[in-house]
Amino acid sequence: MAHFFHTPVLVKEVVTHLVHLPDGAYVDGTAGGGGHSEAILKKLAGGGRLICLDRDPDAVDSCRRRLTAYPNVCIIKANFADLDEVVRDLHIKNINGVLLDLGMSSYQLEKSGRGFSFGRREPLDMRMNPADRLTAYHLVNDLPLHDLENILRSYGEEKRARSIARAIVRARERGPIETASQLGEIIDSANPGSRRNRLRHPATRSFQALRIAVNRELESLDRFLDKIPSLLCAGGRLVVLSYHSLEDRRVKQAMMAWERPCICPPDFPRCVCGRTPLFRRLFKKGIKPDPKEIQNNPRARSAVMRAAERLAT
């Protein structure tokens, strides 16, 4: 297997806000190539422990090789949305911090052979976990026009969703769409105008949408956000790196809701919900990489980091 390479984003900021108790138990819910994981392990004291999760078996294998020198790490193939099951199986009572890095790795885009990038002649797969059944090939070649358009619009925020969906349906009538590069060319042809002065390839949002649909990424994030208040102990930290507005909006809204005390209607004379704040945000505005980091790692340019601390209840 090729080396699972990836340059982690905002490493110093992540570790600073996540590791507040060096001998605590932490989770890297999206371990990838192990860049953030190794930085966390270096900050932990002798009693500290790190659980690394990833649903991509290539990431799990690479992480095990990279972190072999650390005796206090446990690496598991699992979806972060199932963290409650992992914690139960490991008999862990207190989690002091959880990191989610929701971005794609360089390896997945360039070397996985799964068709994540529109510039590559690779099978239309897009599964982060190859054991899953649904692939991008099935969506592109089997979905009705309306459903395909809805995916492009909802998950890619693609303004030209209808015309792109129609172009895909017309193309598949001549034969199945089998490769990422083939799909990229079809989407490109559905976007008229000069190719010069384009800030991004016209297939970018559509590929994002299909990848999100195949891997049920937003459903996993929603499940995780529902569970995490009951999994973190008092003082525990949640740090999330998002790379597009659909993810970041969900994380921001969840943290704001956790931070609010009373949720009674404003015209109620007194509080009857009895709700107390669950978290406090460590900073109100998301942290973004500085220009130097973006210059060294252009894929960091869309990253936004948010963090919150679990309050005692």
C-alpha positions as CSV (number, residue, x, y, z in Angstrom):
1,M,0.0,0.0,0.0
2,A,1.2,3.5,-0.8
3,H,2.2,5.8,2.1
4,F,-0.9,7.7,3.4
5,F,0.6,11.2,3.1
6,H,-1.2,14.3,4.3
7,T,-0.2,17.6,5.8
8,P,-2.3,18.3,8.9
9,V,-3.8,21.7,9.3
10,L,-3.5,24.1,12.3
11,V,-1.6,21.5,14.3
12,K,-0.3,23.9,17.0
13,E,-3.8,25.5,17.5
14,V,-5.5,22.1,17.6
15,V,-3.1,20.7,20.3
16,T,-3.2,23.9,22.3
17,H,-7.0,23.9,22.6
18,L,-7.5,20.2,22.8
19,V,-5.0,18.9,25.3
20,H,-5.8,20.6,28.5
21,L,-5.0,17.6,30.8
22,P,-1.8,15.8,29.7
23,D,-2.7,12.6,31.5
24,G,-6.2,12.5,30.2
25,A,-7.9,10.3,27.5
26,Y,-8.3,11.8,24.1
27,V,-9.8,10.8,20.7
28,D,-8.7,11.6,17.2
29,G,-11.9,10.7,15.4
30,T,-10.4,11.2,11.9
31,A,-6.9,10.0,12.3
32,G,-5.9,9.9,8.6
33,G,-2.2,9.7,8.2
34,G,-1.7,10.3,12.0
35,G,-0.3,13.9,11.8
36,H,-2.6,15.4,14.4
37,S,-2.5,12.2,16.4
38,E,1.3,12.2,16.7
39,A,1.3,15.9,17.8
40,I,-1.3,15.1,20.5
41,L,0.7,12.1,21.7
42,K,3.8,14.3,22.1
43,K,1.8,16.6,24.4
44,L,0.5,13.8,26.6
45,A,2.1,12.7,29.8
46,G,2.8,9.2,30.9
47,G,-0.7,8.5,32.0
48,G,-2.3,10.1,28.9
49,R,-4.1,8.0,26.3
50,L,-5.1,8.5,22.7
51,I,-7.8,6.5,20.7
52,C,-7.5,7.0,16.9
53,L,-10.4,6.3,14.7
54,D,-10.8,6.2,10.9
55,R,-13.1,4.4,8.6
56,D,-10.5,4.2,5.8
57,P,-8.5,1.0,6.2
58,D,-5.5,2.5,4.4
59,A,-5.5,5.3,7.0
60,V,-5.7,2.8,9.8
61,D,-2.7,0.8,8.4
62,S,-0.6,4.0,7.9
63,C,-1.5,5.3,11.3
64,R,-0.4,2.1,13.0
65,R,3.0,2.2,11.2
66,R,3.5,5.9,12.0
67,L,2.6,5.6,15.7
68,T,4.2,2.2,16.4
69,A,6.6,3.8,18.9
70,Y,3.8,5.1,21.2
71,P,2.5,2.5,23.7
72,N,-0.4,4.7,24.8
73,V,-2.3,4.8,21.5
74,C,-5.2,2.5,20.4
75,I,-6.0,2.6,16.6
76,I,-9.4,1.3,15.5
77,K,-11.2,1.2,12.2
78,A,-14.5,2.9,13.0
79,N,-16.7,5.9,12.1
80,F,-16.5,8.8,14.5
81,A,-20.3,8.7,14.6
82,D,-20.0,5.4,16.5
83,L,-17.7,6.9,19.2
84,D,-20.2,5.9,21.9
85,E,-19.9,2.2,21.0
86,V,-16.0,2.5,20.8
87,V,-15.9,4.1,24.3
88,R,-18.2,1.4,25.7
89,D,-16.2,-1.4,24.2
90,L,-12.9,0.1,25.6
91,H,-14.5,0.6,29.1
92,I,-13.5,4.3,29.1
93,K,-15.5,6.4,31.6
94,N,-14.0,9.8,31.0
95,I,-13.0,11.4,27.7
96,N,-11.1,14.6,28.0
97,G,-11.0,15.7,24.4
98,V,-12.1,14.8,20.9
99,L,-10.7,16.1,17.6
100,L,-12.5,15.9,14.2
101,D,-10.7,16.9,11.1
102,L,-13.4,16.7,8.4
103,G,-11.2,17.3,5.4
104,M,-10.0,14.9,2.7
105,S,-6.4,13.7,2.8
106,S,-3.9,14.2,0.1
107,Y,-3.6,10.5,-0.2
108,Q,-7.3,10.0,-0.8
109,L,-7.4,12.6,-3.5
110,E,-4.2,11.6,-5.3
111,K,-3.3,8.0,-4.6
112,S,-6.3,6.1,-3.3
113,G,-7.5,5.2,-6.8
114,R,-11.1,5.8,-5.7
115,G,-12.1,8.7,-8.0
116,F,-12.2,11.5,-5.5
117,S,-10.6,13.9,-8.0
118,F,-12.1,14.9,-11.3
119,G,-8.8,15.1,-13.0
120,R,-8.0,11.4,-12.6
121,R,-8.9,8.4,-14.8
122,E,-10.0,6.3,-11.8
123,P,-13.2,4.3,-11.2
124,L,-16.1,6.4,-9.9
125,D,-16.0,5.1,-6.3
126,M,-15.6,7.8,-3.7
127,R,-16.0,5.5,-0.8
128,M,-13.9,6.4,2.3
129,N,-14.6,2.9,3.5
130,P,-14.3,0.4,0.6
131,A,-16.5,-2.1,2.5
132,D,-19.5,0.2,2.1
133,R,-21.9,-0.8,-0.7
134,L,-22.9,2.5,-2.3
135,T,-20.5,4.1,-4.8
136,A,-20.5,7.3,-6.8
137,Y,-20.9,5.1,-9.9
138,H,-24.3,4.0,-8.7
139,L,-25.5,7.6,-7.9
140,V,-24.3,9.0,-11.3
141,N,-25.7,6.1,-13.4
142,D,-28.8,5.0,-11.6
143,L,-30.4,8.0,-9.8
144,P,-33.4,9.7,-11.4
145,L,-32.8,13.3,-12.7
146,H,-34.6,14.9,-9.8
147,D,-32.7,13.0,-7.1
148,L,-29.3,13.7,-8.8
149,E,-30.1,17.4,-9.0
150,N,-31.1,17.4,-5.4
151,I,-27.8,15.9,-4.3
152,L,-25.8,18.5,-6.3
153,R,-27.8,21.4,-4.9
154,S,-28.1,20.2,-1.3
155,Y,-24.6,18.8,-0.7
156,G,-22.6,20.9,-3.2
157,E,-24.5,24.1,-3.0
158,E,-24.2,24.0,-6.8
159,K,-26.1,26.8,-8.6
160,R,-26.1,25.0,-11.9
161,A,-27.4,21.7,-10.4
162,R,-30.2,21.3,-12.9
163,S,-28.1,21.7,-16.0
164,I,-25.3,19.5,-14.6
165,A,-27.8,16.8,-13.7
166,R,-29.3,17.0,-17.2
167,A,-25.9,16.7,-18.8
168,I,-25.1,13.6,-16.7
169,V,-28.4,12.0,-17.7
170,R,-27.8,12.7,-21.4
171,A,-24.3,11.3,-21.2
172,R,-25.3,8.1,-19.5
173,E,-27.9,7.4,-22.1
174,R,-25.0,6.8,-24.5
175,G,-23.2,4.5,-22.1
176,P,-22.3,4.2,-18.4
177,I,-20.1,7.0,-16.9
178,E,-17.3,5.0,-15.4
179,T,-14.4,7.2,-14.4
180,A,-13.8,10.4,-12.5
181,S,-12.2,12.2,-15.4
182,Q,-15.1,11.3,-17.7
183,L,-17.6,12.8,-15.2
184,G,-15.4,15.9,-14.8
185,E,-15.5,16.5,-18.5
186,I,-19.3,16.1,-18.7
187,I,-19.7,18.6,-15.9
188,D,-17.2,21.0,-17.5
189,S,-19.2,20.8,-20.8
190,A,-22.4,21.8,-18.9
191,N,-20.7,25.1,-17.8
192,P,-20.5,27.5,-20.8
193,G,-18.1,30.3,-21.0
194,S,-14.4,30.8,-21.2
195,R,-12.2,28.4,-19.1
196,R,-9.8,31.2,-18.4
197,N,-10.0,33.2,-15.1
198,R,-11.9,30.3,-13.4
199,L,-11.1,30.3,-9.7
200,R,-12.0,26.6,-9.4
201,H,-12.9,23.8,-11.7
202,P,-16.6,23.7,-12.5
203,A,-16.8,20.1,-11.2
204,T,-15.5,20.9,-7.7
205,R,-18.9,21.3,-6.0
206,S,-20.5,18.4,-7.8
207,F,-17.7,16.0,-6.7
208,Q,-18.0,17.3,-3.2
209,A,-21.7,16.6,-3.3
210,L,-21.4,13.1,-4.6
211,R,-18.6,12.3,-2.0
212,I,-20.8,13.6,0.8
213,A,-23.8,11.5,-0.4
214,V,-21.8,8.3,-0.9
215,N,-20.2,8.5,2.6
216,R,-23.2,10.0,4.4
217,E,-20.9,12.6,5.8
218,L,-23.5,15.0,7.1
219,E,-25.5,12.2,8.7
220,S,-22.4,11.0,10.5
221,L,-21.6,14.5,11.7
222,D,-25.2,15.0,13.0
223,R,-25.1,11.7,14.8
224,F,-21.8,12.6,16.4
225,L,-23.0,16.1,17.5
226,D,-26.1,14.5,19.1
227,K,-23.9,12.1,21.1
228,I,-20.9,14.1,22.1
229,P,-22.4,16.1,25.1
230,S,-22.9,12.8,26.9
231,L,-19.4,11.4,26.1
232,L,-17.2,14.3,27.2
233,C,-16.5,14.7,30.9
234,A,-16.7,18.1,32.6
235,G,-13.8,20.3,31.2
236,G,-13.5,18.1,28.2
237,R,-12.8,19.8,24.9
238,L,-14.2,19.3,21.4
239,V,-12.2,20.6,18.5
240,V,-13.5,20.5,14.9
241,L,-11.8,21.4,11.6
242,S,-14.3,22.0,8.8
243,Y,-13.7,22.7,5.1
244,H,-17.0,23.7,3.7
245,S,-20.0,25.7,4.9
246,L,-22.3,22.7,5.2
247,E,-20.1,21.2,7.9
248,D,-19.0,24.4,9.6
249,R,-22.6,25.6,9.8
250,R,-23.7,22.5,11.6
251,V,-20.8,22.6,14.1
252,K,-21.2,26.4,14.8
253,Q,-25.0,26.0,15.3
254,A,-24.5,23.0,17.6
255,M,-22.0,24.8,19.8
256,M,-24.1,27.9,20.0
257,A,-27.1,25.8,21.0
258,W,-25.1,24.0,23.7
259,E,-23.9,27.3,25.0
260,R,-27.4,28.8,25.4
261,P,-29.1,28.3,28.7
262,C,-32.9,28.8,28.6
263,I,-34.7,27.7,25.4
264,C,-38.2,28.8,26.5
265,P,-40.1,31.2,24.1
266,P,-39.2,34.8,24.8
267,D,-42.8,35.6,25.9
268,F,-42.7,33.1,28.8
269,P,-42.7,35.0,32.1
270,R,-40.2,32.6,33.7
271,C,-38.0,29.6,32.6
272,V,-39.8,26.3,32.6
273,C,-37.3,24.3,30.6
274,G,-34.8,24.0,33.4
275,R,-32.0,23.9,30.8
276,T,-28.4,24.9,31.8
277,P,-25.5,25.5,29.3
278,L,-23.7,22.3,28.2
279,F,-20.6,23.9,26.7
280,R,-18.8,27.2,26.4
281,R,-17.1,28.1,23.2
282,L,-13.4,28.8,23.6
283,F,-13.6,31.5,20.9
284,K,-16.6,33.0,19.1
285,K,-15.1,33.2,15.6
286,G,-13.6,30.3,13.9
287,I,-9.8,30.2,13.6
288,K,-8.4,30.0,10.1
289,P,-4.8,29.2,8.9
290,D,-2.5,32.1,8.5
291,P,-1.2,33.1,5.0
292,K,2.1,31.3,5.6
293,E,0.4,28.0,6.3
294,I,-1.8,28.4,3.3
295,Q,1.2,29.1,1.1
296,N,2.9,25.9,2.4
297,N,-0.3,23.9,2.2
298,P,-2.9,25.3,-0.3
299,R,-5.5,22.8,0.8
300,A,-5.6,24.5,4.2
301,R,-7.2,27.7,2.7
302,S,-10.8,26.6,3.4
303,A,-10.2,25.2,6.9
304,V,-12.1,26.7,9.9
305,M,-11.4,25.5,13.5
306,R,-14.0,25.7,16.2
307,A,-13.6,24.5,19.8
308,A,-15.8,24.2,22.9
309,E,-15.4,23.0,26.5
310,R,-17.9,20.8,28.3
311,L,-19.4,22.4,31.4
312,A,-20.2,20.6,34.6
313,T,-24.0,19.9,35.0
